[in-house]
Amino acid sequence: MKYRHWLQLGLPLLWLAVLGSAVQVIYARHKARDMFVHLEKLNAERDSLDMEWGRLQLEQSYWSSHAFVERVANAKLQMNLPQTRDVRIVRP
């Protein structure tokens, strides 16, 4: 009699536990896929930012080159190198 009572009560509870466990597995897999997609988007954004950083470093190295600074000084500020006859050396 007790065994039959346990089956009537325990079997549906066991069935609900298995069903709940299956739902949790499905939810966990779905969440893992969402997180993987998000991670891939972040990796793509990081790669894009790394490329932009490299371009900015190249641009900065170009802007700070001696030839570029001289060209800008000559074109925009009308600064020219003095002729050698105009250079005076002062010694103490």
C-alpha positions as CSV (number, residue, x, y, z in Angstrom):
1,M,0.0,0.0,0.0
2,K,2.8,2.5,0.9
3,Y,4.6,1.6,-2.3
4,R,1.6,2.4,-4.4
5,H,1.1,5.7,-2.6
6,W,4.7,6.6,-3.3
7,L,4.2,5.8,-7.0
8,Q,1.2,8.0,-7.2
9,L,2.9,10.9,-5.5
10,G,6.6,10.4,-6.4
11,L,6.3,9.5,-10.1
12,P,4.6,12.8,-11.1
13,L,7.2,14.8,-9.0
14,L,10.0,12.9,-10.6
15,W,8.5,13.6,-14.0
16,L,8.2,17.3,-13.2
17,A,11.9,17.3,-12.0
18,V,13.0,15.7,-15.3
19,L,10.9,18.1,-17.3
20,G,12.3,21.1,-15.4
21,S,15.8,19.9,-15.8
22,A,15.3,19.6,-19.6
23,V,13.9,23.1,-19.8
24,Q,16.9,24.4,-17.8
25,V,19.3,22.6,-20.2
26,I,17.6,24.1,-23.2
27,Y,17.7,27.6,-21.6
28,A,21.4,27.2,-20.7
29,R,22.3,26.2,-24.3
30,H,20.3,29.2,-25.7
31,K,22.0,31.5,-23.2
32,A,25.4,30.1,-24.2
33,R,24.7,30.7,-27.9
34,D,23.7,34.2,-27.2
35,M,26.8,34.8,-25.2
36,F,29.0,33.3,-27.9
37,V,27.4,35.6,-30.5
38,H,28.0,38.6,-28.2
39,L,31.6,37.5,-27.7
40,E,32.1,37.3,-31.5
41,K,30.7,40.8,-32.0
42,L,33.0,42.1,-29.3
43,N,36.0,40.4,-31.0
44,A,35.1,41.9,-34.3
45,E,34.8,45.4,-32.7
46,R,38.2,44.9,-31.0
47,D,39.8,43.9,-34.3
48,S,38.3,47.0,-35.9
49,L,39.6,49.2,-33.2
50,D,43.0,47.6,-33.4
51,M,43.1,48.4,-37.1
52,E,42.0,52.0,-36.5
53,W,44.6,52.4,-33.8
54,G,47.3,51.2,-36.2
55,R,46.1,53.7,-38.9
56,L,46.2,56.5,-36.3
57,Q,49.8,55.5,-35.2
58,L,50.9,55.6,-38.9
59,E,49.2,59.0,-39.4
60,Q,50.9,60.4,-36.2
61,S,54.3,59.2,-37.3
62,Y,53.7,60.8,-40.7
63,W,52.7,64.1,-39.1
64,S,55.7,64.2,-36.9
65,S,58.2,63.5,-39.7
66,H,60.8,66.2,-40.4
67,A,59.8,66.5,-44.0
68,F,56.1,67.0,-43.2
69,V,56.8,69.7,-40.6
70,E,59.2,71.5,-43.0
71,R,56.6,71.4,-45.8
72,V,53.9,72.8,-43.5
73,A,56.2,75.5,-42.2
74,N,57.1,76.5,-45.7
75,A,53.6,76.4,-47.2
76,K,51.4,77.8,-44.4
77,L,53.8,79.9,-42.4
78,Q,56.2,81.0,-45.2
79,M,59.1,79.9,-43.1
80,N,62.2,79.1,-45.2
81,L,65.7,77.9,-44.3
82,P,68.1,80.8,-44.3
83,Q,70.8,80.9,-47.0
84,T,74.3,80.0,-45.8
85,R,75.5,83.6,-46.4
86,D,72.8,84.8,-44.0
87,V,73.9,82.5,-41.1
88,R,76.1,84.1,-38.4
89,I,77.9,82.0,-35.8
90,V,78.2,83.7,-32.5
91,R,81.0,82.5,-30.1
92,P,81.5,83.7,-26.6
